[in-house]
Amino acid sequence: MFAFQFQVEVEVESMDKAGNFIGWLHIDGVNLSVALVENSLSKVHFTAERSSYYKALLSVEEPAKLKREKVWSNYEEQPAEEAVLQVAEEKERTTNYKPVFVTEITDDLHFYVQDVETGTQLEKLMESMRSEIAAHPPMEGSYTPRRGDYCIAKFIDGEWYRARVEKVESPAKVHVFYIDYGNKECVASSRLGVLPPAFSTRVLPAQATEYTFAYIQVPQDEDAKADVIDSVVRDIQNTQCLLNVEFGGPSCSFVTLQFADSKDDVGLGLVKEGLVMVDVRKEKHLQKVVSTQWFHQPGAVIGIVMVDMLFL
């Protein structure tokens, strides 16, 4: 399409955390991003929605899709879902922040929390369970772990905790999940034992609940993702926060978190620091949350242009 060493005009709209400019490139009055989309060499990223060129991009993308060439060679029209979603989109956001204690952050930026209101129950159960184990310690080698079993596991701190067996590779390698805290470990079966019935999940359900952040995108770049995780671990792990469920997901609910003292939103703080971008939702009531509470916050960095370029 275009050769190198052209005189061009650069229109800057933003800057990322590395100091790179984000914007538009014009060649002889032609917007390169629009030209790439028009010629089926790129697709419009949803972060362009708040850009002044968004309508222009959409106007050339639709005809490009129908040509089914290049990046659209496998394109198939999807049935409209507007009617199905109509009722759901009319609902308003509800807020019911509850105090939680963040116990674990995962490598994909999910996190586990304990409900502060049931924290005392867990403390009493753990105290009673450890007293019983001390009085009647499990005999080493007497327990044969099986995937899905609830058991007790001796953590690196020497204390016993409730756990679930996730995978058994060998007697020396048993993968367990600590159901009240959300962390995982690979241990020898000699560090496992039968969970006494008096302390089963029927008596007190697993206290670690998995969630993930609503309204933000986790970076795909591993180094960038590591920066986000480091920041979240530093700010909220082993601390009390306020949690509100925003909407459901396939494996866990999407939530917003606030610092307990300042009431500042944790996810929005990551956006302001340039560590993540805002995830623009399709649902109308969620779009309203993002536009009124996130886009209008001073210092919030929104991904304006994310167009993948492909030159022939």
C-alpha positions in Angstrom: 0.0 0.0 0.0 2.5 2.6 1.2 6.3 2.8 0.8 8.8 4.0 3.4 10.3 7.5 3.5 7.1 9.3 2.9 6.4 12.7 4.5 3.7 12.1 7.0 1.6 13.9 9.5 1.3 12.4 13.0 -1.8 13.2 15.2 -1.1 12.3 18.8 -4.0 11.5 21.2 -2.3 9.8 24.1 0.8 8.2 25.5 1.4 4.8 27.1 3.4 4.1 30.2 6.6 3.5 28.3 6.4 7.0 26.8 5.3 5.8 23.3 2.8 8.1 21.5 -0.6 6.7 20.6 -2.4 8.3 17.7 -2.9 8.5 14.0 -0.7 8.6 10.9 -1.8 10.6 7.9 -0.1 10.1 4.4 -1.1 12.6 1.7 -4.3 13.3 3.7 -5.2 9.6 4.1 -5.6 8.2 7.6 -3.4 5.1 7.5 -5.5 3.3 10.1 -8.7 3.8 8.1 -6.9 2.7 4.9 -5.7 -0.5 6.5 -9.2 -1.4 7.7 -10.7 -0.5 4.4 -8.3 -2.8 2.6 -9.0 -5.7 4.9 -5.5 -5.5 6.4 -6.6 -4.8 9.9 -9.6 -4.8 12.3 -11.0 -2.0 14.5 -10.1 -2.5 18.1 -12.9 -1.7 20.6 -10.6 0.9 22.3 -11.1 3.2 19.3 -14.8 3.7 20.4 -14.1 7.1 22.0 -11.9 8.4 19.1 -13.1 11.0 16.7 -12.3 8.5 13.8 -14.4 5.7 15.2 -17.3 6.2 12.8 -14.9 6.4 9.9 -13.3 3.2 10.9 -16.6 1.4 11.2 -17.9 2.7 7.9 -15.1 1.0 6.0 -14.9 -2.1 8.2 -18.4 -3.3 7.5 -17.9 -3.5 3.7 -14.5 -5.0 4.2 -16.0 -7.8 6.2 -18.5 -8.7 3.4 -15.6 -9.0 1.0 -14.2 -11.8 3.1 -10.6 -11.1 2.1 -7.3 -11.2 4.0 -8.0 -10.7 7.7 -11.7 -11.3 7.1 -11.2 -14.5 4.9 -13.0 -16.6 7.5 -15.6 -14.1 8.5 -19.1 -15.3 9.2 -21.9 -13.0 10.1 -23.2 -13.6 13.7 -27.0 -13.5 14.4 -28.1 -10.4 16.1 -28.3 -10.7 19.9 -30.0 -7.3 20.5 -33.4 -8.8 21.2 -32.0 -11.4 23.6 -30.0 -8.8 25.5 -32.6 -6.1 25.5 -34.1 -6.9 28.9 -30.8 -7.5 30.6 -29.4 -4.2 29.3 -32.2 -2.1 30.8 -31.2 -3.0 34.4 -29.3 -0.5 36.5 -26.1 -1.2 38.4 -26.5 -2.1 42.0 -23.9 -1.5 44.7 -23.5 -3.4 47.9 -19.9 -3.2 48.9 -19.0 -5.7 51.6 -15.7 -6.0 53.6 -13.4 -8.7 52.5 -9.9 -9.8 53.2 -7.7 -10.5 50.2 -5.7 -13.6 50.7 -4.2 -14.5 47.3 -3.4 -13.0 43.9 -3.1 -15.4 40.9 -0.9 -15.1 37.8 -3.9 -14.2 35.6 -4.9 -11.4 38.0 -7.7 -13.2 39.7 -7.8 -13.0 43.4 -9.3 -14.9 46.4 -10.9 -13.2 49.3 -12.4 -14.2 52.7 -15.7 -12.6 53.9 -14.8 -10.5 56.9 -18.1 -11.3 58.5 -17.3 -15.1 58.7 -13.7 -14.6 59.7 -14.3 -15.4 63.3 -15.9 -18.7 62.4 -12.9 -19.7 60.4 -10.5 -18.7 63.2 -12.5 -20.9 65.7 -12.6 -23.8 63.3 -8.9 -23.7 62.6 -8.0 -23.5 66.3 -10.2 -26.5 67.1 -9.0 -28.5 64.2 -5.3 -27.9 65.0 -6.0 -28.9 68.7 -7.5 -32.2 67.5 -4.7 -32.8 65.1 -2.1 -32.1 67.8 -3.9 -34.6 70.1 -4.3 -37.2 67.3 -1.7 -36.6 64.6 -2.3 -38.4 61.3 -0.1 -41.4 60.8 2.4 -40.8 58.0 1.6 -42.8 54.9 -1.9 -43.7 56.1 -3.6 -41.3 53.7 -3.9 -42.0 50.0 -4.8 -38.8 48.2 -7.3 -38.9 45.3 -8.2 -36.0 43.0 -11.2 -34.1 44.4 -10.7 -35.2 48.0 -10.9 -32.8 50.8 -8.0 -33.3 53.2 -5.7 -31.6 55.7 -2.3 -30.4 54.5 0.7 -29.2 56.4 1.8 -25.9 54.9 5.4 -24.6 54.9 4.8 -22.7 58.2 4.2 -26.1 59.9 0.5 -25.5 60.5 -2.4 -27.7 59.2 -5.0 -26.2 56.8 -8.0 -27.5 55.0 -7.2 -28.4 51.4 -8.5 -30.1 48.2 -6.5 -32.5 46.1 -6.3 -31.2 42.5 -3.8 -33.6 41.0 -1.7 -36.6 42.0 1.5 -37.1 40.0 3.2 -39.4 42.5 3.3 -39.8 46.3 6.0 -37.2 46.3 4.0 -34.7 44.1 0.5 -34.0 45.1 -1.1 -30.7 44.0 -3.4 -29.2 46.6 -5.5 -26.1 46.8 -6.0 -24.5 50.2 -9.7 -23.9 50.2 -9.8 -21.2 52.8 -7.0 -19.0 51.4 -6.8 -19.6 47.6 -3.2 -20.6 47.3 -1.8 -23.8 45.8 1.1 -26.0 46.6 2.7 -29.3 45.4 3.5 -31.4 48.5 4.4 -35.0 49.4 1.5 -37.2 50.5 3.2 -37.6 53.8 2.2 -34.0 54.5 -1.5 -34.8 54.0 -4.1 -36.4 56.1 -7.8 -37.2 56.4 -10.0 -34.1 57.1 -11.9 -34.8 60.3 -15.7 -34.7 59.7 -16.1 -32.1 62.4 -14.2 -29.6 60.2 -15.6 -30.5 56.8 -17.1 -28.0 54.3 -20.5 -29.0 55.5 -19.7 -27.5 58.9 -18.1 -24.4 57.4 -17.9 -23.9 53.6 -14.6 -23.1 51.9 -13.8 -19.5 52.8 -11.7 -18.5 49.8 -13.9 -17.1 47.0 -12.4 -16.3 43.6 -13.1 -13.1 41.7 -11.5 -11.0 39.0 -11.5 -7.2 38.2 -14.4 -5.7 36.2 -13.8 -3.0 33.6 -10.1 -3.5 33.1 -8.1 -5.4 30.5 -5.1 -7.5 31.7 -2.1 -6.9 29.4 -1.1 -9.9 27.2 2.6 -9.0 27.3 4.1 -11.1 30.1 6.4 -8.3 31.4 3.5 -5.8 31.5 1.3 -8.4 33.2 4.0 -9.0 35.8 4.1 -5.3 36.6 0.3 -5.2 37.2 0.4 -8.3 39.4 3.3 -6.9 41.4 1.4 -3.7 42.0 -1.8 -5.5 43.0 0.1 -7.8 45.4 1.8 -4.8 47.0 -1.4 -2.8 47.4 -4.0 -5.3 48.5 -2.7 -8.8 49.3 -3.3 -9.6 53.0 -5.4 -6.4 53.4 -9.0 -5.6 54.0 -10.9 -4.1 51.0 -14.5 -3.4 50.0 -16.0 -5.6 47.2 -19.0 -5.1 44.9 -20.1 -7.7 42.4 -20.6 -6.1 39.0 -21.6 -9.0 36.8 -21.1 -12.7 36.4 -18.5 -14.6 34.4 -17.8 -18.2 33.2 -15.6 -19.1 36.1 -16.0 -16.4 38.7 -17.7 -13.0 39.2 -16.3 -9.7 38.0 -16.1 -7.1 40.8 -14.8 -3.7 41.8 -12.6 -3.3 44.8 -12.1 -0.3 47.0 -9.4 0.4 49.5 -11.1 0.1 53.0 -9.7 3.4 54.2 -9.7 5.8 51.2 -12.6 4.2 49.3 -10.5 4.7 46.1 -11.1 2.1 43.4 -8.3 -0.4 43.0 -8.9 -1.1 39.3 -9.2 2.6 38.4 -5.9 3.2 40.2 -4.3 0.7 37.9 -5.7 2.5 34.9 -4.4 5.9 36.2 -1.0 4.4 36.6 -1.0 3.3 33.0 -0.7 -0.4 34.0 -4.0 -1.5 32.4 -6.6 -0.2 30.0 -10.3 0.2 30.5 -12.5 -2.7 29.2 -15.4 -1.1 27.4 -18.5 -3.3 27.9 -21.2 -4.0 25.3 -24.0 -3.9 27.9 -25.7 -0.5 28.1 -25.9 -0.4 31.9 -22.2 -1.4 32.2 -21.2 1.2 29.5 -22.9 3.8 31.7 -20.7 2.8 34.7 -17.6 3.0 32.6 -18.5 6.3 31.0 -19.6 8.1 34.1 -17.3 6.7 36.7 -14.2 5.7 34.8 -13.8 7.8 31.7 -14.5 11.1 33.5 -11.9 10.4 36.3 -8.9 12.8 36.1 -5.8 10.9 35.1 -7.6 7.9 33.7 -5.8 6.5 30.6 -8.1 5.0 28.0 -6.7 3.0 25.1 -7.8 5.1 22.1 -6.1 3.4 19.2 -5.1 -0.2 19.0 -4.9 -1.1 15.4 -2.8 -4.1 14.3 -1.0 -3.3 11.1 -0.3 -5.7 8.3 1.7 -4.6 5.2 1.8 -6.6 2.0 
